[in-house]
Amino acid sequence: METKPPPSEVAACQQQFERSLFEATQSFTQPVRRWVLAHSGGLDSQVLLHLAASQTRYRPLHVLHINHQLQASAQDWAGFSAAQAERFGVEYSAIEVIPESSSEKAARDARYQAFEQFLQPGDCLLLAQHADDQAETVLFRLLRGSGPNGLSGMPVARALGQGCLLRPLLNLTKSQLQAYATHFQLTWVDDPSNLNDRYSRNFLRHSIMPALAQRWPGLSHRLSEVATRCRQEHQLLNAYLDRDLKTLVVDNQLRLPLLLTKPDVQQSMLLRRWLEVATGALLNEVQLQVIRSGLINAECDAQPLFQKQGLTLRRYRGCLYLNNTLSLAAVETLPSLTCGTHDLGDGRLTITADSAGLRTLKGVKLRRRQGGERCRPAGRSNSMTLKNLFQEAGVPPWLRASWPLLYAGDQLVAVPGICVAEGWYVDSKGFCLNWHSFALSEQG
């Protein structure tokens, strides 16, 4: 005869679920308009669905099943999820993905990409990871040599796509979820791949974690506490790094003379944090060393670069520039100019009425550089090549070729952000011209 779990175990699941959702809704920057529950059909997601469906305050609820198409029973699992959504009277969607391989990482990448594409503004994705999953994550990352950020484990909540992600069961153990499922006589499906020790996490789950837990009871909670402490210390470290970066970074340019006054270990931390905040990319020690040796410590007359995941780092005149290297279609010309902001595809031209600047916009058109242009800036006795003007203004070489120019007929009358030509400048009731290249930051 099967022993019923004590009521305290069931109550603990219900209380933890409600507490997590309440705390998350207090911290989210926007109200949750729809709860999207990731449902595989396994025990954990079944418990999560039962908990969520029993709380009418967390509606509308939408069950989302991701079919990885890696198992013969994949379509049956999708049917099971659909039946469970119908049973609880909630909406249902299924998305089929094609992972690049059968590895855990490939399946996860495909799954999270599907999540991001599905979520709409105001959506909150509910995931069923629990304390044992967190413990496995911490141990797995420790074995891979992760630092404090990796050992922070999975966050309870974070942004994801246009919505957010929440793990309301992260403080509950697998045994507590099993007790809850037994109490409410829940049924679920089992993925046979979860028994395959070829996968590293399965090896930890079946061969290592039980032995460790037998020697050190409460292992999952202990490792969860390690994750919490690492997360707190990492957040504190980031706060100090962000404070220093305010003086080191101007317009996406990291000022190297100031950076190099810091100890070596602090230089690496500041560099990693700058790129993490700006791009979301987390560089490893090898990549950081490449940047330090290949860019920061390169010869003064070199023009080194570092490329990774669609972004480019360049060095120019004592600064590291973070460039957006996305392929952007550039507008080659504008037939007429007016005050306002003009999106030229690869940058933004802003024209404002000002006390001084270009004397008129009538008959002035925009063109792109062709090469060999010269201009006599207002107040100068001689004309200059654009190359010399750009050098004077400190414009990095890789931005010069696409710089927009303003012409009246065949005469170059202004280089936005650089100069206005002699005879075209007025010190009252003029037009101020500014150019912002998207190559120096994210577009928008």
Long-range contacts (C-beta under 8 A, 24 or more apart in sequence): 2-182, 4-182, 4-183, 5-179, 5-180, 5-182, 5-183, 6-179, 9-176, 9-179, 9-180, 9-183, 10-179, 10-180, 10-183, 10-184, 12-172, 12-176, 13-47, 13-51, 13-169, 13-172, 13-176, 13-177, 13-179, 13-180, 14-51, 16-168, 16-169, 16-171, 16-172, 17-48, 17-51, 17-52, 17-55, 17-168, 17-169, 18-55, 20-156, 20-166, 20-167, 20-168, 20-169, 20-170, 20-171, 21-55, 21-58, 21-166, 21-168, 24-124, 24-156, 24-157, 24-166, 24-168, 27-157, 28-124, 28-157, 28-164, 30-121, 30-122, 31-122, 32-122, 32-123, 32-124, 32-164, 33-120, 33-121, 33-122, 33-123, 34-60, 34-61, 34-62, 34-120, 34-122, 34-123, 34-124, 35-59, 35-60, 35-61, 35-62, 35-123, 35-124, 35-126, 36-62, 36-64, 36-118, 36-119, 36-123, 36-124, 36-125, 36-126, 36-163, 37-61, 37-62, 37-63, 37-64, 37-125, 37-126, 38-64, 38-65, 38-66, 38-115, 38-125, 38-126, 38-127, 38-128, 39-63, 39-64, 39-65, 39-81, 39-84, 39-85, 40-65, 40-66, 40-77, 40-81, 40-128, 40-189, 40-191, 41-65, 41-77, 41-80, 41-81, 41-84, 41-188, 41-189, 42-128, 42-188, 42-189, 42-190, 42-191, 43-177, 43-178, 43-181, 43-186, 43-188, 44-128, 44-129, 44-130, 44-169, 44-174, 44-177, 45-128, 45-188, 46-84, 46-181, 46-186, 46-187, 46-188, 47-128, 47-169, 47-177, 47-180, 47-181, 47-186, 48-126, 48-127, 48-128, 48-168, 48-169, 49-84, 49-88, 50-88, 50-180, 50-184, 50-186, 51-168, 51-180, 52-126, 53-88, 53-89, 53-90, 59-90, 60-90, 60-91, 61-88, 61-90, 61-91, 62-90, 62-91, 62-92, 62-93, 63-90, 63-91, 63-92, 63-93, 64-92, 64-93, 64-94, 64-95, 64-115, 64-118, 64-125, 65-92, 65-93, 65-94, 65-95, 66-94, 66-95, 66-97, 66-110, 66-111, 66-114, 66-115, 67-94, 67-95, 67-96, 67-97, 68-97, 68-99, 68-107, 68-110, 68-111, 69-96, 69-97, 69-98, 70-99, 70-102, 70-107, 70-193, 71-191, 71-192, 71-193, 73-189, 76-189, 77-189, 77-191, 80-189, 93-118, 103-199, 104-199, 104-200, 104-201, 112-160, 115-160, 115-161, 115-165, 116-160, 116-161, 116-162, 117-161, 118-161, 119-160, 119-161, 119-162, 119-163, 120-162, 120-163, 121-162, 121-163, 122-163, 123-162, 123-163, 123-164, 124-163, 124-164, 124-165, 124-166, 125-160, 125-163, 125-164, 125-165, 125-166, 126-166, 126-167, 126-168, 127-165, 127-166, 127-167, 128-167, 128-169, 129-154, 129-167, 129-169, 129-170, 130-169, 130-170, 130-172, 130-173, 130-174, 130-176, 130-177, 131-170, 131-171, 131-172, 131-173, 131-174, 131-220, 131-221, 131-224, 132-173, 132-174, 132-205, 132-209, 132-220, 133-170, 134-170, 134-220, 134-223, 134-224, 134-227, 135-209, 135-219, 135-220, 135-222, 135-223, 135-224, 136-201, 136-204, 136-205, 136-209, 137-227, 138-223, 138-224, 138-226, 138-227, 139-204, 139-208, 139-209, 139-223, 140-200, 140-201, 140-204, 148-230, 148-233, 148-234, 148-237, 149-230, 149-234, 149-282, 151-226, 151-227, 151-230, 152-227, 152-230, 152-231, 152-234, 153-223, 153-224, 153-227, 153-230, 153-231, 154-227, 155-231, 170-224, 171-224, 173-220, 173-221, 174-220, 237-269, 238-273, 241-269, 241-270, 241-273, 242-273, 242-277, 244-270, 245-270, 245-273, 245-274, 245-277, 248-274, 249-274, 251-440, 251-441, 252-278, 252-321, 252-322, 252-440, 252-441, 253-319, 253-320, 253-321, 253-322, 254-319, 254-320, 254-322, 255-318, 255-319, 256-296, 256-315, 256-318, 256-319, 256-320, 257-318, 259-296, 260-296, 267-292, 268-292, 274-322, 275-322, 278-322, 279-309, 279-311, 279-322, 281-308, 281-309, 281-311, 283-308, 295-320, 296-320, 303-397, 314-396, 314-398, 316-396, 316-397, 317-394, 321-396, 321-440, 322-440, 322-441, 323-398, 323-439, 323-440, 324-438, 324-439, 324-440, 324-441, 324-442, 324-443, 325-439, 326-438, 326-443, 328-438, 328-443, 330-368, 330-402, 331-366, 332-367, 332-368, 333-365, 333-366, 333-367, 333-368, 334-365, 334-366, 335-365, 336-361, 336-365, 337-361, 337-364, 337-365, 337-366, 337-406, 339-431, 342-366, 344-404, 346-402, 346-437, 346-438, 346-439, 347-402, 347-404, 347-435, 347-436, 347-437, 347-438, 347-439, 348-435, 348-436, 348-438, 349-404, 349-416, 349-433, 349-434, 349-435, 350-433, 350-434, 350-435, 350-436, 351-431, 351-432, 351-433, 352-431, 352-432, 352-434, 353-429, 353-430, 353-431, 353-432, 354-430, 354-431, 354-432, 355-427, 355-428, 355-429, 355-430, 356-425, 356-426, 356-427, 356-428, 356-430, 356-432, 357-420, 357-425, 357-426, 357-430, 357-431, 357-432, 357-433, 358-406, 358-413, 358-414, 358-420, 358-424, 358-425, 358-426, 358-430, 358-431, 358-433, 359-424, 359-425, 359-426, 359-430, 359-431, 360-431, 361-431, 363-408, 363-409, 364-406, 364-407, 364-408, 364-413, 364-414, 365-406, 365-407, 365-408, 366-404, 366-405, 366-406, 366-407, 367-404, 367-405, 367-406, 367-407, 368-402, 368-403, 368-404, 368-405, 369-400, 369-401, 369-402, 369-403, 369-405, 373-405, 373-412, 374-412, 375-412, 375-415, 375-419, 375-421, 376-421, 376-422, 377-419, 377-420, 377-421, 377-422, 378-419, 378-420, 378-421, 378-422, 378-423, 378-424, 378-425, 379-422, 379-425, 380-422, 386-415, 389-415, 389-418, 389-419, 390-418, 393-417, 393-418, 398-439, 399-437, 399-439, 399-440, 402-437, 403-435, 404-435, 406-433
